[in-house]
Amino acid sequence: MNSSPKRSYHSDHTSPDIGETSENRRKDPKVSRACDACKLKKIRCSGTWPCSTCARRRLACTFASRYGRGRPPTPPASSVQHIADAGASTASRSISASCSVPPDATGDEHEVPGRRAASELVIEGQYFDLTSGLTFLHRAWSKLSAQREDSVCYGSNDAERNQLLASAGDRPFYLEQPRAGNEVFPDEETARRLFAFYFDTCVVTYRMLHRQTAEGWLATMLRNSAHNYAVTASVGNSRAAIILTIFAIASFRKLKIENGCSSDLDPVAFRESDALFCAAMHLTDSEMGFPRLESAQARLVQVLYLLQTSRMNKAWYTFGNAYQIISSLGLHRRQHRQQQPGTSFGERSDYIAHQCAKRVFWTAYTIDKYLSVVFGRPRLLHDDEIDQDFPDTVNDEEMGTHGPSTSEANEESHIISLIFHAKIAKIIGRISREVYRVGEGRNAQRAAAADCLVRELHTWHSELPPHLGTVKPSTLIPSFRREATALSLAYLHAVIHATRPFLLGDGNHSNGNHSSDQPEVKDRVNECLSAARKTLELVTNMANDDHLFHSFWWTQYVLFCALAVVYVWEIQQNANSSISTRTAQDQEARSLYELAESCRLRLLQGNSAAPSSHRYGIILEELHSEAQQQSLRNNGTRQSSTRPQNDFQPDENGLYSEQMAIPAADFALQTGPSMLDGWQTTDWLDLDSSAFYPMIDAFHVP
């Protein structure tokens, strides 16, 4: 998927309209030049000024892009020119821009860049197209790049910019100087307390380690520390790195739970946990020999620490290393490959090792799918290359070298949540692949795929065991409460992911069709809005439980998706609904909007704990501003629609200098232009990943 900003410069040559038949070419007059908006969207243009498409969609029709076929022709005037001009005039008053006129056909071509159309925005010397549905993102990036004083702003200070490529833009590590494993290894009491806290509180669905095996590694390291031996003696670098990273996660989580999101305590929390983590990273970086199962486990648990501390870029690259090790070990395949001597597990090819191998793979699989949607980047693990089985639903204490200690199925095993999380991650991957597939003319396929995948989500939810699905989470023990909440959050996000493209109708946006009157479209919209509301309510409840709120690294992302749905829906309703239809829905819509505002403020308040929260907040602020501007534009339109028609007089050219009086029956057609007029299905993916784009200066080409 393409997550780059949409720019306003175009190809030197206008490509022919796609999908046009030879018969149509013979019947329709040849258009020598398309307007900028039609050219960008690759849709048919009438070639007049304004063109029929811009007039219908009430967009500013401009011909400012470079023309590469000699002298640019002057577009003929359109019979609907006064309509487009009136719409553009209204838009210009709303967004402090003026509608541009076509460039003079006899003018010097070199003067065109100096007379940029008002449909363009300049950010750090770059031109961006205001007809793009993601213009508000460009404003958000501009605001982020200007916030030099905020230390958590993405790429906002020298410390974050001047890091190694794999960490550039992340929060720097709080280290006075790197220390070795022996120097940071805690005393026995602290070590055992942190170890227990990790397995009892920090682990939710990512259960890739066997607790009793890890306890054996810890005991060896404690003996080494007591006798002043290297902590890696007899256990090796990867196992020692696992234990140190466990300490880092537990230490960080304990301080966050005890002290909330106070920015004053962040350096304290990071200084201790970062020292442990960096010692673990040094051990994995200096690991010798062929990869082992523990090599993959060490890097995956490091990914979890990086994600929880919002060092997203370092997490991405570390996960890539883990993926390569997992692939080289053949963990994506069934046991027949893993039983070969000296490949996956060496001398410990037993039941525990095989189960841990499956756990490691499906944990990595789940993380891969979420990193893909959060970053807007391709998935690394592909279903058509995987035949690995799910792990047995056996808890750690029930596992032995030769098999489970009991033959009875454990219906409340903690591994069940791992399996169901991996299953829904599969569906999320398919949604990204089938609903958001790039290309024109796929709207029918998108709708069919979305309906099928939503049914699969319903089936997935109905198959959850009672303690993860139907039982009220507040009545569960803490470990099951965290698992149930994680799966609820995953389910609601998946529903939003599958249905949100249809908030704008049937998905056929390139021709201005945003109709959502079809029953099947209404069903998808209602499901999407319901999932968004439940997400906001769930996160609100989570905020009252510090143990629960800090349990998941992707909470802010899911909250961001739900809030974006609410604001996009608000913009859509303001743009396309009449007064009568809005009044009937105002009470329910207002309650959802107020809930969204409360959650948005909470997201902004959490920026000290997670830099991504700050970036999400800035982007949502711009999206929220778009919703308010659309409401103001329409309020002005509604007021003008009540004025007598004879208040509007044409000038000497037959054009109207004010908005035309349009009968009330046609009110929905004369609302102000909306950013959603240019919205594409894949723009949702760009929005998802917008908090992690490289800064604007990364797009400057030397």
Buried (B, 14 or more C-beta within 10 A) or exposed (E): BEBEBBBBEBEEEBEEBEEEEEEEEEEEEEBEBBBBBBBBBBBBBBBBBBBBBBBBBBBBBBBBBEBEEEEBBBBEEBEBBBBBBBBBBBBBBBBEBEBBBBBEEEEEEEEBEEEBBBBBBEBBEBBBBBBBBBBBBBBBBBBBBEBEEBBBBBBBBEEBEEBEEBBBBBBBBBBEEEBEBBEBBBEBEEBBBBBEBBBEBBBBBBBBBBBEBBBEBBBBBBBBBEEEBBBBBBBBBBBBBBBBBBBBBBBBBBBBBEBBBEEEBBEEBBBBBBBBBBBBBBBBEEBEEEBBBBBBBBBBBBBBBBBBBBBBBBBBBBBBBBBBBBBBBBBBBEBEBBEEEEBBBEEBBBBBBBBBBBBBBBBBBBBBBBBBBBBBBEBBBEEEEBEBEBBBBBBBEBBEEEBBEEEEEBEEBBBBBBBBBBBBBBBBBBBBBBBBBEEEEBBEBBBEBBBBBBEBBEEBBEEBBEBBBEBEBEEBEEBBBBBBBBBBBBBBBBBBBBBBBBBBBBBBBBEBEBEBEEEEBEBBBEBBBBBBBBBBBBBBBBBEBBEBBBBBBBBBBBBBBBBBBBBBBBBBBBBBBBEEEBEEEEEEBEEBBEBBBBBBEBBBEBBBBBBBBBBBBBBBBBBBBBBEBBBEBBEBBBEBBEEEEEEBEEEEEEEBEEBBBBEEEEBEEBBBBBBBBBBBBBBBBBBBBBBBBBBBEEEEEE
